[in-house]
Amino acid sequence: MLTLTHEQYASDIDKLYNELRLIMPSNIQKVFGIPRGGMYPAAMLAQKLRFPLVFNPDEIDGDTVVVDDLVDSGETMRRFMSEGKGGFFAAVYSKGKVGDGRIVVGCAIPSGEWIVFPDETGGGIEENFRRTLEYIGEDTRREGLIETPKRMRRAYDEIFAGYKTDPKELIKTFVQGTCKEMVILKRCEFYSTCEHHFFPFFGHCSIGYLPNDKVIGVSKLARLLDCFAKRMQIQERMTAQIADFLMDELGAKGAYVVCEGVHFCMTSRGIRKQDASMVTSAIRGIFENNANARLEFLQFVRD
């Protein structure tokens, strides 16, 4: 097993850059990284080559070098080359030889070797945190910060746990004891992260629905909120996601979700309005056309 350090991976990307610079055709003008593994080496190469980095696959054409981290079975490489996407293909590592003249590899490794990339062990993200601390002017060698990158990684694992949760796996419904009246989880707290500024926002969310032959466990409503909140978010989308999920997966007759949040990107920077909060709502099904149902929900959740 070959376990890469961040330094070794960066050095091997440099080798790919040197190889690429020698044989790359003059018409190549931009770089595309294959998600997910190719994104980091593509960004490094784009910086070194001083080419723009493109993210939309539709923008790949004959003047694009397509970058991946590893050619293993070669399936991804063959798909891109056979479809005529890209003028050149570059990979940091390759298991075995590649026979196409439009392909360049930085390092060849034995076919049976298993590579563990830095981000797969947490080492890569910890190095990025360390660089961020240095960027803001800190000395990462001082006692209080030596373990901080590792703590930050563990914190991110928790803060963004929603990406590792399938909301459909939270569904456990009950037919026995179901009701035809409104079910409400009132003022459940949430913590999320703004995708525009990478700042936290937090607050309370009230979730109501009208069952249609089945109900969901009350703790699952709270877990559903966490599942969508613990991601890069905007409050408007998070509110809608919860309501849509109840309609689509629970088959509810109606759903009404109200969230109130305080956003650090507004209170601690920019306009700096410390007392401001934002309220969003998502109204689905019977609540859309029945004013009495809407009023009943709002009376229940009112402080």
LINFEN-V36035 format. One line per field, one symbol per residue. ss: DSSP state (A for helix, B for strand, O for the rest). Layout:
BEGIN
ss: ???
END
This chain:
BEGIN
ss: OBBOOAAAAAAAAAAAAAAAAAAOOOOOOBBBBOOOAAAAAAAAAAAAAOOBBBOOAAAOOOOBBBBBBBBOOOAAAAAAAAOOOOOBBBBBBBBOOOOOOOBBBBBBBOOOOOBBOAAAAOAAAAAAAAAAAAAOOOOOOOAAAOOAAAAAAAAAAAAOAAAAOOAAAAOOBBOOOOOOOBBBBBBBBBBBBBOOOOOBBBBBBBBBBBOOOOBBOAAAAAAAAAAAAOOBBOAAAAAAAAAAAAAAAAOOOBBBBBBBBBBAAAAOOOOOOOOOOBBBBBBBBAAAAOAAAAAAAAAAAOO
END
